[in-house]
Each structure stands twice: as structure tokens, then as C-alpha cells.
Amino acid sequence: MKQNYPLSQYLPSTPPGATLADLLVEREVSHAEFCEQTDLSHTRLCRIICGDDAITPDLAALFESTLGPPASFWLNREHQYRQALNATSEIPERCTNPMAIA
């Protein structure tokens, strides 16, 4: 069964990595497990969760193969987030403890 991931349920000003963190929690997958599955370093995962590193097409495909939401979902979230950052003069709130997210 195909699952829908409506973009409207996520705030564009929230990093797409926050969505990733939510999915990991929902599926009871630890950062360490996800890093092992995806061959990402823990530092890189934390930077993605905080929005410091962008979700590239390669990462989007990797997330699709490991978590399910299609690559287009991840790329759209990334695009919306970067547009929201560019549209505001506010500096995004720093993610001070990505370990607490999942």
C-alpha cells in the first residue's frame, strides 16, 4: 500500500532533518542503527537533522531506500526549507543537542 507524506503537515521553516528524526523515533531506530544502515557518520546525521547539511539527491535516494518516503518527498522538504530560510532575515535556531532528538 502506498503511503502519502503530505508536505503541508510539515512546517517549511523546520529542517527536513527534523522529519527524519521523527521517522527514526516513530520506527524505534536509533541514530547508531540508522548510521550503520546508511553508512553515514554520526556527525553527518546530526548535521542533517539540524539542517546544517542539505539533503542531496543521493541522500534522498538513500532515505527512500531505508525509510520509505520517496526521494521526491525529501527533496521537496529540503527545497521548502531552504526557500523559507532565504525568505526571512531571521537566523535559524541552532540545533544544540541533536542527540536528544532520537
C-alpha positions as CSV (number, residue, x, y, z in Angstrom):
1,M,0.0,0.0,0.0
2,K,1.4,3.4,-1.0
3,Q,1.6,5.8,1.9
4,N,1.1,9.5,1.5
5,Y,3.5,12.0,3.0
6,P,1.8,15.4,2.6
7,L,4.2,18.2,2.6
8,S,1.7,20.5,4.2
9,Q,1.9,18.7,7.5
10,Y,5.5,19.9,7.9
11,L,6.5,23.5,8.6
12,P,8.7,24.8,5.8
13,S,10.9,26.5,8.4
14,T,11.6,23.2,10.1
15,P,14.7,21.4,8.7
16,P,13.8,18.3,6.8
17,G,16.2,16.5,9.1
18,A,13.6,17.0,11.9
19,T,11.3,14.9,9.8
20,L,14.0,12.3,9.5
21,A,14.4,12.4,13.3
22,D,10.7,12.0,13.8
23,L,10.6,8.9,11.5
24,L,13.5,7.4,13.3
25,V,11.7,7.8,16.7
26,E,8.4,6.6,15.2
27,R,10.1,3.4,13.9
28,E,12.3,3.0,17.0
29,V,15.5,3.2,15.1
30,S,18.5,4.7,16.9
31,H,20.9,7.1,15.4
32,A,23.6,4.4,15.6
33,E,21.4,1.8,13.8
34,F,20.5,4.3,11.1
35,C,24.1,5.3,10.6
36,E,25.1,1.6,10.3
37,Q,22.2,1.0,7.7
38,T,23.1,4.1,5.6
39,D,26.9,4.3,6.1
40,L,26.6,7.9,7.3
41,S,28.8,9.2,10.1
42,H,27.0,10.2,13.3
43,T,28.3,13.7,12.8
44,R,26.8,13.9,9.3
45,L,23.5,12.6,10.5
46,C,23.4,15.2,13.3
47,R,24.2,17.9,10.8
48,I,21.4,16.7,8.5
49,I,18.9,16.6,11.4
50,C,19.8,20.2,12.4
51,G,19.6,21.5,8.9
52,D,23.3,22.3,8.7
53,D,23.8,19.8,5.8
54,A,21.4,19.8,2.9
55,I,19.6,16.6,1.7
56,T,21.1,16.0,-1.7
57,P,19.6,13.7,-4.4
58,D,21.9,10.9,-3.3
59,L,20.8,11.3,0.4
60,A,17.2,11.5,-0.7
61,A,17.5,8.2,-2.6
62,L,19.3,6.6,0.4
63,F,16.5,7.8,2.8
64,E,13.9,6.4,0.4
65,S,15.5,3.0,0.3
66,T,15.9,2.8,4.1
67,L,12.8,4.7,5.5
68,G,10.2,4.6,2.7
69,P,9.2,8.2,1.9
70,P,10.1,8.8,-1.8
71,A,13.2,10.8,-2.7
72,S,10.9,13.5,-4.1
73,F,9.5,14.0,-0.6
74,W,12.9,14.6,0.9
75,L,14.0,16.9,-1.9
76,N,10.8,18.9,-1.7
77,R,11.2,19.3,2.1
78,E,14.8,20.4,1.5
79,H,13.7,22.9,-1.1
80,Q,10.9,24.3,1.0
81,Y,13.2,24.7,4.0
82,R,15.9,26.5,2.0
83,Q,13.3,28.8,0.4
84,A,11.9,29.6,3.9
85,L,15.4,30.4,5.1
86,N,16.0,32.7,2.1
87,A,12.7,34.4,2.5
88,T,13.3,35.5,6.1
89,S,16.1,37.6,7.6
90,E,15.9,35.5,10.8
91,I,18.8,33.3,11.6
92,P,17.6,29.7,12.1
93,E,17.6,28.5,15.6
94,R,20.6,26.3,16.2
95,C,20.1,22.6,17.0
96,T,22.2,22.5,20.2
97,N,21.6,18.8,21.1
98,P,20.8,16.6,18.1
99,M,21.4,13.5,20.4
100,A,18.2,14.5,22.2
101,I,16.1,14.3,19.0
102,A,16.3,10.5,18.7
